[in-house]
Amino acid sequence: MNSDDLALFAQVAKNGSISRAAMELGADQSTVSRRVGLLEAELGVRLFHRSGRGVTLTARGQQLLGYATTLNETLAEAERAMRDSAEQGPAKLCIAAQPTIARILFGSLGHALKARYPLTQVHFVEGLAADILNRLSDGAVDIAILYLPEHPGALQFDPLLSEGVQLITPANYPLKGDTISVRDLGDIPLILPSTHHGLRMMVESLANRYGFSANIALECDGSISITKRLVLENCGCTVLPEAAVVEEVKAGRLKSYRLEDPEIHRTVAIVWPKNRVTADGLWAVTQIIRQRAADMVEQGAWPGATLINP
């Protein structure tokens, strides 16, 4: 006996007729009759008195109907509780992102999350990838939105979008055109993070693949804004997504050159650790993140980005 059997039994009892119950259930009368018979055989009792006018409950049938009613109410209550919990969202939610992603996405995402989950305490964190990944693994961060590392390792991730990477130089840097071959990066003095950070690993990987040596003018593990300040003050050049420098390039304070032969892209992904159980409600949060990112790309608010369909 299972909940489906009890639901069918209760429907027959409610209708007082196997044929009417079959119509309500969208089933064949013979199927309903057979299942009632099997239930009676399994329990070893007669549940209905049968007559030409329909069926009526026996004393044992009345007893079982009480259990069936209680079970149906319990199942309905469980469904309501789960729906209410999903509607309310998590009590607390910590989302982390690297600086460029945070600057573009956090404002729009904050509005969307508070509209959807007004009772949730939302905490945004901006940081470098290594720090975010450590906090993600420790459980201090629930979801991260990151440029996917060259070697994701023990991460689960859902690709969100692809973003082009460009060479960024001072406004007066003596480089013609608006593109540069990846193979010519070895001639450019670069300001990059130290070796365990994503952009540095990407450039080192390109150097190995295309046969040049990265010319590291300075190492900077600070924020993107510090790296941009160093470029503005002619300390060197860097590689960044277009969205990270769109205001400075538009104002003529920096110049950007598209990397080509081939074009270089990084994947922005929603990330969580493999070694931790995903908290309730986070799947719905990831869908909100995806929708916000899609809206911003379609509106042109995320320059140089292309959506990756789930």
URKANOR-V959090 format. One record per backbone hydrogen bond with DSSP energy under -0.5 kcal/mol. NH is the residue of the N-H (numbers start at 1). CO is the residue of the C=O. E is the energy in kcal/mol with one decimal. If there is no record, write none. Layout:
[[NH | CO | E] [NH | CO | E]]
//
This chain:
[[6 | 2 | -2.0] [7 | 3 | -2.3] [8 | 4 | -2.4] [9 | 5 | -2.5] [10 | 6 | -2.6] [11 | 7 | -1.9] [12 | 8 | -2.1] [13 | 9 | -2.4] [14 | 10 | -2.4] [15 | 11 | -2.2] [16 | 12 | -2.2] [17 | 12 | -0.7] [21 | 17 | -2.0] [22 | 18 | -2.3] [23 | 19 | -1.9] [24 | 20 | -2.3] [25 | 21 | -2.4] [26 | 22 | -1.0] [27 | 22 | -2.6] [32 | 28 | -2.1] [33 | 29 | -2.7] [34 | 30 | -2.4] [35 | 31 | -2.4] [36 | 32 | -2.3] [37 | 33 | -2.3] [38 | 34 | -2.5] [39 | 35 | -2.2] [40 | 36 | -2.4] [41 | 37 | -2.3] [42 | 38 | -2.5] [43 | 39 | -2.4] [44 | 40 | -1.9] [45 | 40 | -1.2] [47 | 45 | -0.5] [49 | 56 | -3.7] [50 | 48 | -0.5] [51 | 54 | -2.5] [54 | 51 | -1.5] [55 | 16 | -2.0] [56 | 49 | -2.1] [58 | 47 | -2.2] [62 | 58 | -2.5] [63 | 59 | -1.9] [64 | 60 | -2.5] [65 | 61 | -2.4] [66 | 62 | -1.4] [67 | 63 | -1.3] [68 | 64 | -2.8] [69 | 65 | -2.8] [70 | 66 | -2.2] [71 | 67 | -2.7] [72 | 68 | -2.6] [73 | 69 | -2.3] [74 | 70 | -2.3] [75 | 71 | -2.8] [76 | 72 | -2.4] [77 | 73 | -2.5] [78 | 74 | -2.5] [79 | 75 | -2.3] [80 | 76 | -2.5] [81 | 77 | -2.6] [82 | 78 | -2.4] [83 | 79 | -2.5] [84 | 80 | -3.0] [85 | 81 | -2.4] [86 | 82 | -2.3] [87 | 83 | -2.5] [88 | 84 | -2.3] [89 | 85 | -1.8] [93 | 121 | -2.5] [95 | 93 | -0.5] [95 | 123 | -2.4] [96 | 143 | -2.4] [97 | 125 | -2.2] [98 | 145 | -1.1] [102 | 98 | -3.1] [103 | 99 | -2.8] [104 | 100 | -1.7] [105 | 101 | -2.9] [106 | 102 | -1.9] [109 | 105 | -2.8] [110 | 106 | -2.7] [111 | 107 | -1.7] [112 | 108 | -2.0] [113 | 109 | -2.7] [114 | 110 | -2.2] [115 | 111 | -1.9] [116 | 112 | -1.9] [117 | 113 | -3.4] [120 | 117 | -1.7] [121 | 91 | -2.7] [122 | 120 | -0.9] [123 | 93 | -3.0] [125 | 95 | -2.2] [127 | 97 | -1.7] [132 | 128 | -2.4] [133 | 129 | -2.9] [134 | 130 | -1.7] [135 | 131 | -2.2] [136 | 132 | -2.6] [137 | 133 | -2.2] [138 | 134 | -1.9] [139 | 135 | -0.8] [139 | 136 | -0.6] [140 | 135 | -1.6] [141 | 135 | -1.5] [142 | 94 | -1.9] [143 | 94 | -1.7] [144 | 271 | -2.3] [145 | 96 | -2.6] [146 | 144 | -0.6] [146 | 269 | -2.3] [148 | 146 | -0.6] [148 | 267 | -3.7] [155 | 153 | -1.9] [156 | 272 | -2.8] [158 | 270 | -2.5] [160 | 268 | -3.2] [161 | 268 | -1.7] [162 | 306 | -3.2] [163 | 266 | -3.0] [164 | 304 | -1.9] [165 | 264 | -2.7] [166 | 240 | -2.9] [167 | 257 | -2.7] [168 | 238 | -3.6] [169 | 255 | -2.5] [171 | 253 | -1.0] [173 | 170 | -1.8] [175 | 173 | -2.2] [180 | 258 | -2.2] [182 | 260 | -2.3] [184 | 181 | -1.6] [185 | 182 | -1.8] [186 | 183 | -0.5] [187 | 184 | -1.7] [188 | 185 | -1.8] [190 | 188 | -0.5] [190 | 215 | -3.4] [191 | 237 | -3.7] [192 | 190 | -0.6] [192 | 218 | -2.0] [197 | 194 | -2.1] [201 | 197 | -2.4] [202 | 198 | -2.4] [203 | 199 | -2.5] [204 | 200 | -2.7] [205 | 201 | -2.3] [206 | 202 | -2.4] [207 | 203 | -2.5] [208 | 204 | -2.1] [209 | 205 | -2.1] [210 | 206 | -2.8] [211 | 207 | -1.0] [212 | 207 | -1.6] [216 | 214 | -1.0] [217 | 190 | -2.5] [217 | 215 | -0.8] [218 | 190 | -1.6] [220 | 192 | -2.0] [227 | 223 | -1.8] [228 | 224 | -2.8] [229 | 225 | -2.0] [230 | 226 | -2.3] [231 | 227 | -1.9] [232 | 228 | -2.8] [233 | 229 | -1.7] [234 | 231 | -2.1] [235 | 230 | -2.6] [237 | 189 | -2.8] [238 | 168 | -2.4] [240 | 166 | -2.2] [242 | 164 | -1.0] [243 | 303 | -0.6] [244 | 241 | -1.2] [245 | 242 | -1.5] [249 | 245 | -2.7] [250 | 246 | -2.1] [251 | 247 | -2.0] [252 | 249 | -1.2] [253 | 248 | -2.4] [254 | 248 | -1.2] [255 | 169 | -2.4] [257 | 167 | -2.4] [258 | 178 | -2.4] [259 | 165 | -1.0] [260 | 180 | -2.0] [266 | 163 | -2.7] [268 | 161 | -3.0] [268 | 266 | -0.5] [269 | 146 | -3.0] [269 | 267 | -0.5] [270 | 158 | -2.3] [271 | 144 | -3.4] [271 | 269 | -0.5] [272 | 156 | -2.4] [274 | 154 | -1.2] [276 | 273 | -0.8] [282 | 279 | -1.6] [285 | 281 | -1.4] [286 | 282 | -2.4] [287 | 283 | -1.5] [288 | 284 | -1.5] [289 | 285 | -2.4] [290 | 286 | -2.4] [291 | 287 | -2.2] [292 | 288 | -2.6] [293 | 289 | -2.5] [294 | 290 | -2.5] [295 | 291 | -2.5] [296 | 292 | -2.2] [297 | 293 | -2.4] [298 | 294 | -2.5] [299 | 295 | -1.9] [300 | 297 | -1.2] [301 | 296 | -2.4] [302 | 296 | -0.9] [305 | 302 | -1.4] [306 | 162 | -2.6] [308 | 160 | -2.2] [309 | 307 | -0.6]]
//
